[in-house]
Amino acid sequence: MTTLPKPGAVLFAKDISRVAAFYQALAGLEATYRDDSVVVLESEHQQLVVHALPEPFARSIQIASPPERRDDNAVKLVFPVRSVSEARDRAAQLGGELNREAAEFEFRGFRACDGVDPEGNVFQLRETVGANREGVPRFDTRALYEALDRQRAERGLSWQDVARETGVSAATMTRTKNGGRLEVDGMLAMVRWLGVPVEHFVRELPR
């Protein structure tokens, strides 16, 4: 029987040593290969290749401290950990950051939280919280409304102010209070304004 290679991902970085050290320590990966342009990190079930950016492109990139989130990426790396809470402190020590505890969410048997590595790439950590539950995932628009209203009040904003910042009409946002359907673009804009992952508002309903 043919043995297939491990699933994995290639992450381009300006400082491959620093980024590789971050994921090696945070996700418990082992460095199995290293040269001037590549570091290969592996676990029993996955592989992460940290690859150096081409030099002209690398010179044009400035890495902020703390790192600036690259939320516009289409791909998010996901790693299993024993404890998201313990990983939060470790991420900060390694030059990255994990989102605050309030941004954690549970879904299909795991607890998850997003974060950024030392160069601003967004990743997600997951810990097991019990046996998988069989259910149908649904986006909770009422929970989205409550989060919008809470952050709006904390910042002393009106719904019109939030509409200007998100690009979503105030009528659309207040309509979420009743659990109505949302256009995907509007929903993503509101979630992005809150600074939490979309999964934070996903709930499982019985089949």
N, C-alpha and C positions, 0 to 999 in steps of 0.2 A: 504494500500500500504506500502511495506517495505521501511524504510528509510535507505539509505546506509550511511556508515561512510564517513567523509570528505577525499578527496585525500590528500596525504601528503608525507613526507619523514622523514627518521631517519638519523641524522648526528652525527657521533661519534667524540668526542672532548676530549682533555686533560684537559682543563679548562672549564667545562660546564657553570659555572656562567658567565664567560667573553664572551664566544661565544653566549650564550643565550641572554645576555644583548645587544650584537651587533645586532642580528637579530630582537630582540624586538623593539629596537629604530629605526633601519634603515627601516624595512619593516612594522612597525606599527602593530606588532603582540601582542597579550595579553597572558601573562603567566597564564595558567589555572591549572597547576599542577607542583609541584616541590618536589623532595626529594634529597638524597645525590648522586644519580646516574643518575637522569633523570629530565629534564625540558621540559614541553610541552608548546609550543607556538601555538596560533591559531588566525585565522581571521575568517570571516564569511564563507569563501570558502576553506580554506586550513589549514593544521596542520603541524608543524615542531617539531619533537622530538629530542632534543639534549641529547645524551646519553653518559655517561662517558666511556672512553676506559678502557679495563681490565688493572689493575694496573701494571702487569709486562710489558705490551706493552707500557703503558703511560710513564713509567720510561725511556724507550729506545728512546723516541722522544724528540728532542730539538726544541723548537719554537724560530725562529729567530725574531729579531726586526730591521727593518720591517719584516713582515712574508714572508717566501719564498713561491712562487706560486706552487701549486700542479697541474700542467697542465696535468699530465698523468692520471687524474681521468676520468672514463667513464661517470660520471653523473655530471650535473651542475644544481644547484638549481636556480629557477627563481621566482622573486617576483615583483608584480606591485607596483609602487610608483607614487605619483603625479608629482614629478619633479626629473629627474635624476641629474640635475645640483645641486639642493639643497642637494641631497643625497651624492654627492661627498665630500662636506665639512664635512658632518656628519660622513661619513665612516672613514675619517682620524681621527676625534676626538675620535672615538670609537675603534681605534687600527687596523682598516683595511685600505683598499685603493680601490678606483674606478679608472679604466683606464682613461687616459687623454681624453679630450673632442674630440680630433681628431679621437679617436677610436670608437666613437658612430656610430651607424648605424640605418637606418629606414627600416622597413619591415612589410608589411601587416597591416598598421595602427598603428604601435607603434615605438617609438624610444628606443633603448636598449644600455646598456653598461655593460661590464663585470667588475668584481672586485674580491678582495680576502678578506676573513674575518681574524680575528686576528690569526688564525692558518694556514692560507695559502690556505684554501679551496676556489675554484673558484665559484662564483655565478654570476647571471645576474639580473639587474634591468630593468624594462620596464615602460615607460610612454606612455599614449595615445597621438597620434598626429592628429587624425582625423578618419573619417569613413574608414573601411577596403576597400582596393582597390582590385578588381578582376584582377588577372594577373597570369602569369606563372613565378615562380622563376627560375633564371638562374645565374650561377656563371660567374662573369665578369672577364675573364682572362686578358683583356687589363688593367683593373684597378689594378689587381695584379702586372702586369709588371711595371706599373707606380710607385706603392708603393715600389717594389723591387729596381727599378732604383733610386728612390729618397733616400732611406735609404743607398743604396750602395754609392751614391755620397756624402752623408753627412758624411759617415765614411771613405771616401777616399779609397774604395775597388775596385778591378777589379771584373769582372764577375767570373773569376776563383777563386778569394778569397771567393766570396759568395758561389760558388759551393762546396768548401771545407767545409765551415761552415754548409751548409744545407744538404750536401750529394746528391744534385740534380745537374745534369750536366748543364754546362753553356749554352749548346745548347738548352736544354729543357726550361730553364728560359727565354732566349731571344725569343724563339718561342712563348711565351705567348703574345708577343707584337702584334701578328697578330690574336689573339683570338682563337688559336687552342685548341683542347681538351687536357686535362691533366689526367695523372694517379692520382688516389686518394692519394696514399702515397706521391708522389712528391708535390702535391698541399698542403697537410697538413704540410709537412716539410717547405715549403716556407712561409706559413702563420704563422707557429710557430716561424720562424726566425724573422718575422716582429713584433711579439708580439701583434697581434690583433686577434679577433675571426673570424672564417670562414665567419660568417654572414655579416661581414663588406664588403665582395665582392659579396654578393647576390643582384641581381637586379630583379625587376618585369618587365616582358615584356607583352604587351597586348596579349590577347588570339586570 
